[in-house]
Amino acid sequence: MPILTNPLDLIFQNLFFDVQGLAGKGRLLLKMEGFNITGSIKIKPALFMINDLERRGLLEPGRSTVIESSSGNLGIALALVCALRGYAFICVSDPNISPTNRRSIEAYGGQVVVVDRKDPQGGYLASRIEHIRDELTRNPGYVWLNQYANPANRQAHADWTAMEILNEAPNISHLYVGSGTTGTLMGLAQRFAELSPTTEIVAVEPEGSVTFDPTRAGRRLIPGIGTSRKPELADSSVLDRIVYVSEVDTVRTCHKMARRHGLLLGGSTGSVLAAVAADAARFDATSTIVAISPDLGDKYLETIFSPDWVQNSYGVNTAVLADGTPLLPCEPLSGVIARHTPPHPAAATATRSTAYAAAVGAVRERPRADP
């Protein structure tokens, strides 16, 4: 393992978890993106989109201000990338942003602006974008990434995420991806159409999202998945199916994954896994399913994993969300410890010990000068 000096190198490309028992007879591989720097998959499009602006000469360190709409994960990623590259950053969000995400953006030096006026669809996305357009008019030096229409958002996942998956598991029967800006979804669909056209691409949407159906507008409380305005990148023609998941099922799945599999996962992951579980009868012993996990559950402790928030939001007691099935006992801990214990550099230690002993002996044998 190399010793790194750039935090942006903390991106883990080939981290998969084999989730047993959720996909019926099929094998389910969960691609874990939450261990990347800034805690999510969004570091990838953040890098690609900022790099694209730099390549086109649209950003100047010490002078430029990047502005973007985000409910959290992209905002955190952009806050770090902009800080490292010398740009100011403004994240335009809404009341659904979690306190943890807001504090993370601010910790990296970004500014958070909360837009609390709902748009005609009952969400905040159109209002956030309208606020950005107003800011661009007032501040010509601001640069908007516009992740909802930016091809670099999609390209990050075509070039990186898709290839990471295909290099690890080339024979994938089903791919489940949550849709927000649809950058991840569209980038994966693009590359899989070229290299693995038999893979079924399944988009996972929360109930209340209008990304692929404007008639489905409704209340949504979990950020990071779904929209109240169709992103320009979205193209349903490249998808095989769209599955809708209720937010209660999302929360229930997140709690089950923590209690039964030992994985504390975020809202988008809960939605995707709920969709996989609902489709379990579709899979057979030859099925290999990959599901994208964009982030971990630490960013949702005040929401999805808060009994008060869940009760107030959905009228559900979290005590009944997990079905009571405990975690399966794992192997003896001695095996885990042994697997992760670094090899002992015996030869190097012996060499150092011999050299040290010789040095000490030489000092002891050195004649003392007369006082």
Helices and strands as residue ranges (DSSP letters): G 7-9, E 16-19, E 27-32, G 37-39, H 43-55, E 65-69, H 73-85, E 88-93, H 99-107, E 111-114, H 125-138, E 142-144, H 151-156, I 157-161, H 162-168, E 174-178, H 183-195, E 200-206, G 214-216, G 236-238, E 241-245, H 247-261, H 267-278, G 280-282, E 288-293, G 297-300, H 307-314, G 318-320, H 333-340, H 346-365
